[in-house]
């Protein structure tokens, strides 16, 4: 059961994680929001670098920082490194 055992592993590693898509944890992309929490292992480790570089950044999509596009708004702030240098 439980999706061929995938959910058993997830539930064991992150029993209090409220992420809607458990497969996104540890996939190489920092998703932010509910994923970037202690309960979810900071997106399975994907957000550790982001959290270190931008501890006070409130961007909803951390993977957008430094992607070559200036997104503006909450991304174009000192806390977010001016969109990771894109702005």
C-alpha positions in Angstrom: 0.0 0.0 0.0 0.6 3.7 0.3 1.7 4.3 -3.3 4.0 1.3 -3.7 5.9 2.2 -0.5 6.8 5.7 -1.5 4.6 7.3 1.2 5.9 5.0 3.9 9.5 6.3 3.3 8.2 9.9 3.3 6.1 9.4 6.5 9.1 7.9 8.2 11.5 10.7 7.2 9.0 13.6 7.6 6.1 12.6 9.9 5.0 16.2 10.5 5.5 17.5 6.9 2.4 19.1 5.4 3.7 19.2 1.8 1.1 18.5 -0.9 3.6 16.8 -3.3 6.0 14.7 -1.3 7.9 13.7 -4.4 9.1 17.3 -4.7 11.2 16.9 -1.5 14.8 16.3 -2.4 14.2 16.8 -6.2 16.9 19.4 -6.6 14.6 22.5 -6.6 13.9 24.6 -3.6 10.1 25.0 -3.6 9.6 27.2 -0.6 6.4 27.6 1.4 5.3 24.5 3.3 8.2 22.6 1.7 10.9 24.9 3.2 10.2 24.0 6.8 12.0 22.1 9.5 9.2 19.5 9.4 9.9 18.9 5.7 13.7 18.9 6.1 13.9 22.2 4.3 12.5 20.6 1.1 14.5 17.5 1.6 17.7 19.6 1.7 16.9 21.5 -1.5 16.5 24.8 0.4 19.6 24.7 2.6 21.7 26.8 0.2 18.8 29.3 -0.3 18.2 29.6 3.5 21.9 30.2 4.1 22.3 32.9 1.4 18.9 34.6 1.9 17.7 33.9 5.5 15.2 36.8 5.5 13.9 36.4 1.9 10.1 36.0 1.6 10.0 34.9 -2.0 7.3 32.3 -2.8 9.5 30.5 -5.4 13.1 30.5 -4.2 14.2 28.7 -7.4 13.5 31.9 -9.3 16.3 33.8 -7.6 19.4 33.9 -9.9 17.6 32.3 -12.8 18.5 35.1 -15.3 15.1 36.9 -15.1 14.4 39.9 -12.9 11.0 39.0 -11.3 10.6 42.2 -9.2 8.3 42.6 -6.3 9.3 40.5 -3.2 12.2 39.1 -5.3 13.8 42.5 -6.0 14.7 43.2 -2.4 17.9 43.4 -0.4 16.8 40.4 1.6 16.5 38.3 -1.6 19.8 39.7 -3.0 17.9 41.6 -5.7 16.5 38.5 -7.2 19.7 36.7 -6.7 21.5 39.3 -8.8 18.9 39.3 -11.6 17.7 42.8 -10.9 
